[in-house]
Amino acid sequence: MNTQAVAANAARAPIAPSQASSSVSPAALDDSGKLLLRVAIGVLVLLHGIFKISAGVGFVSAMLVKAGLPGGLAYLVYVGEIVAPLLMIAGFWTRAAAGVVVINMLAAFGLVHMADLFALTKQGGWALELQGLYLFGALAVVLLGAGRFSLGGLRGRWN
């Protein structure tokens, strides 16, 4: 028997039921990872937004005025820490929502955390690990999209 015929038959051979049910497709794993990432980042940022609903944005407004910007811009924090994370969690307009979180975190770095940008903790970690996680996690969601486990669907323009 020639090797081409053997290869052709092997390519058409059905997969045994036990093999098919025990493996998970790489696409499903990718989509599960995207879901986990966007929900984790979304929930963590949302918790900051929920706090700001009860505490207000006075601190942010004061920082903006100190930087020479209008204090009213502080209300955009609600977009970056409530609306955008909710959209990320749901998987609707995910890339745009994650982009808003990235902008929100860059503003936080610029207004609040510049002094610690190159600082390390006593344990040797970056002083801005949490903020870095939010920033780079949201940036990863911008690049990866929502995946198929989302309200926007796999082929959504902003997913």
PLY file of the C-alpha trace (Angstrom):
ply
format ascii 1.0
element vertex 159
property float x
property float y
property float z
element edge 158
property int vertex1
property int vertex2
end_header
0.00 0.00 0.00
1.42 3.40 -0.91
1.98 6.08 1.75
-0.31 8.63 0.06
-3.31 6.31 0.29
-2.57 5.58 3.96
-2.28 9.32 4.72
-5.53 10.08 2.86
-7.43 7.37 4.76
-5.99 8.51 8.08
-7.10 12.08 7.38
-10.68 10.89 6.75
-10.86 8.46 9.64
-13.55 9.40 12.15
-12.51 10.37 15.66
-13.51 7.86 18.30
-16.30 9.16 20.60
-14.09 8.90 23.68
-11.45 11.12 22.03
-13.96 13.73 20.83
-15.60 14.27 24.22
-12.38 14.50 26.21
-10.72 17.29 24.24
-11.59 20.97 24.31
-10.95 22.99 21.20
-8.24 25.65 21.30
-10.83 28.23 20.21
-13.03 27.42 23.22
-10.03 27.76 25.51
-9.13 31.12 23.92
-12.69 32.38 24.35
-12.78 31.16 27.95
-9.54 33.00 28.67
-10.92 36.18 27.12
-14.05 35.85 29.24
-12.03 35.35 32.42
-9.74 38.30 31.67
-12.46 40.78 30.79
-14.69 39.79 33.72
-11.80 39.91 36.22
-10.58 43.33 35.06
-14.14 44.62 34.73
-15.18 43.56 38.23
-12.01 44.88 39.86
-12.33 48.30 38.20
-16.10 48.37 38.84
-15.51 48.02 42.58
-13.58 51.30 42.50
-16.46 52.94 40.65
-19.02 51.68 43.15
-16.94 53.21 45.93
-16.90 56.53 44.08
-20.69 56.51 43.84
-20.93 56.63 47.63
-17.82 58.73 48.33
-18.14 61.11 45.39
-15.50 62.37 43.00
-14.28 65.29 45.10
-10.78 63.83 45.41
-10.52 63.41 41.64
-11.91 66.90 41.04
-9.31 68.41 43.39
-6.51 66.57 41.57
-7.77 67.83 38.21
-7.94 71.44 39.42
-4.43 71.11 40.87
-3.26 69.93 37.43
-4.91 72.95 35.77
-7.85 71.05 34.32
-11.59 71.66 34.87
-12.84 69.88 37.99
-16.01 68.83 36.17
-13.98 66.28 34.22
-13.99 64.22 37.42
-17.45 62.93 36.50
-15.88 61.04 33.60
-14.55 58.69 36.28
-18.05 57.23 36.40
-17.77 56.37 32.70
-14.31 54.82 33.15
-15.08 52.96 36.37
-18.76 52.02 36.05
-20.09 52.15 32.49
-16.98 50.79 30.74
-16.41 47.90 33.20
-20.08 46.88 32.93
-19.76 46.81 29.14
-16.55 44.76 29.44
-18.21 42.25 31.76
-21.19 41.88 29.43
-18.98 41.67 26.36
-20.70 44.50 24.50
-18.57 47.12 22.72
-15.78 45.40 24.59
-12.74 46.84 22.83
-14.05 50.41 23.12
-15.00 49.90 26.77
-11.57 48.47 27.57
-10.03 51.43 25.75
-11.94 53.77 28.06
-10.54 51.86 31.07
-7.03 52.24 29.61
-7.55 56.01 29.26
-8.98 56.15 32.79
-5.91 54.36 34.16
-3.51 56.58 32.23
-5.28 59.59 33.75
-4.95 58.01 37.20
-1.24 57.43 36.62
-0.80 61.03 35.50
-2.83 62.67 38.25
-2.16 60.48 41.28
0.65 57.99 40.79
3.52 59.71 38.96
5.65 59.87 42.11
5.48 56.07 42.41
6.02 55.27 38.74
9.51 53.86 39.31
9.14 52.96 43.00
9.41 49.48 44.45
7.81 48.14 47.62
9.75 46.70 50.56
9.11 43.25 49.06
10.64 44.27 45.73
7.41 44.56 43.77
6.33 47.54 41.71
4.55 50.11 43.88
1.84 50.40 41.20
1.18 46.70 40.66
-2.58 47.00 41.07
-2.88 50.00 38.77
-0.55 48.29 36.30
-2.75 45.20 36.34
-5.80 47.30 35.51
-3.97 49.21 32.77
-2.29 46.27 31.04
-5.24 43.91 31.59
-7.57 46.40 29.91
-5.02 46.90 27.12
-4.96 43.12 26.59
-8.77 43.14 26.29
-8.50 45.94 23.69
-6.12 43.76 21.68
-7.87 40.40 22.19
-11.54 41.39 22.06
-14.40 39.74 23.89
-14.53 36.32 22.27
-17.68 34.37 21.59
-18.87 34.28 25.20
-20.19 37.83 25.00
-23.37 39.76 24.29
-21.73 41.42 21.30
-20.94 38.10 19.70
-17.75 36.89 18.11
-18.05 38.99 14.96
-19.24 42.22 16.59
-17.35 45.23 15.23
-16.15 46.38 18.65
-15.72 42.93 20.16
0 1
1 2
2 3
3 4
4 5
5 6
6 7
7 8
8 9
9 10
10 11
11 12
12 13
13 14
14 15
15 16
16 17
17 18
18 19
19 20
20 21
21 22
22 23
23 24
24 25
25 26
26 27
27 28
28 29
29 30
30 31
31 32
32 33
33 34
34 35
35 36
36 37
37 38
38 39
39 40
40 41
41 42
42 43
43 44
44 45
45 46
46 47
47 48
48 49
49 50
50 51
51 52
52 53
53 54
54 55
55 56
56 57
57 58
58 59
59 60
60 61
61 62
62 63
63 64
64 65
65 66
66 67
67 68
68 69
69 70
70 71
71 72
72 73
73 74
74 75
75 76
76 77
77 78
78 79
79 80
80 81
81 82
82 83
83 84
84 85
85 86
86 87
87 88
88 89
89 90
90 91
91 92
92 93
93 94
94 95
95 96
96 97
97 98
98 99
99 100
100 101
101 102
102 103
103 104
104 105
105 106
106 107
107 108
108 109
109 110
110 111
111 112
112 113
113 114
114 115
115 116
116 117
117 118
118 119
119 120
120 121
121 122
122 123
123 124
124 125
125 126
126 127
127 128
128 129
129 130
130 131
131 132
132 133
133 134
134 135
135 136
136 137
137 138
138 139
139 140
140 141
141 142
142 143
143 144
144 145
145 146
146 147
147 148
148 149
149 150
150 151
151 152
152 153
153 154
154 155
155 156
156 157
157 158
